[in-house]
Amino acid sequence: MPAREPHPLEPDRPAGLQKKALLQIAGGHDQHPFGQRLNEGMIQKIIRRRIDVRHSDLLIAESVETYRVLETAGPPTFYIPPRDVQVILLKPFPGTSFCEWKGAAKYWALESAQEAIAWNYPEAQTPYRAISGYLSFYPGRVECFIDGEQVRPQPGYFYGGWITDEIVGPWKGYPGTESW
């Protein structure tokens, strides 16, 4: 049997991750109001919280070990390790973008989709290097859940923030917030 071609989302992970900007949380839930955001670059390693991503009855991802990135002027985003994502369901989606803090992003879609449902940073910049290769999903395009609570999407087509009862706005995406 010939060797299987690696999927583009199955890169070799570096053995060591930078821990300088990581804050470990073990199942703690606290509200994060916009006005009290931590500084840009804060990554929280979330453990023992179940993250699920679905499209109708199709389970795309499930994980209990993710990273939550606190975004300035936006709700947090959750990044899931590729080993916890059914990457075989995803195909590269045309286009890229560049985040001044995280670097170059790539986009991913389901085979049948006409829009991206996820993105990742193949080589995220410091201090975000820990999320390199991890995927985040748009909760307005697929169903995302944190410990069974369905995530509400951040307003605005481009944004991918995950809104739950444990965070408090306001955040960018509403009319009049373009300059935030």
Secondary structure as GFF3:
##gff-version 3
##sequence-region A 1 180
A	DSSP	beta_strand	22	26	.	.	.	ID=ss1
A	DSSP	beta_strand	32	33	.	.	.	ID=ss2
A	DSSP	three_ten_helix	34	36	.	.	.	ID=ss3
A	DSSP	beta_strand	43	55	.	.	.	ID=ss4
A	DSSP	beta_strand	58	69	.	.	.	ID=ss5
A	DSSP	beta_strand	77	79	.	.	.	ID=ss6
A	DSSP	three_ten_helix	82	84	.	.	.	ID=ss7
A	DSSP	three_ten_helix	87	89	.	.	.	ID=ss8
A	DSSP	beta_strand	90	99	.	.	.	ID=ss9
A	DSSP	beta_strand	103	110	.	.	.	ID=ss10
A	DSSP	beta_strand	118	120	.	.	.	ID=ss11
A	DSSP	three_ten_helix	129	131	.	.	.	ID=ss12
A	DSSP	beta_strand	135	137	.	.	.	ID=ss13
A	DSSP	beta_strand	143	146	.	.	.	ID=ss14
A	DSSP	beta_strand	149	150	.	.	.	ID=ss15
A	DSSP	beta_strand	152	153	.	.	.	ID=ss16
A	DSSP	beta_strand	162	163	.	.	.	ID=ss17
A	DSSP	beta_strand	167	168	.	.	.	ID=ss18
###
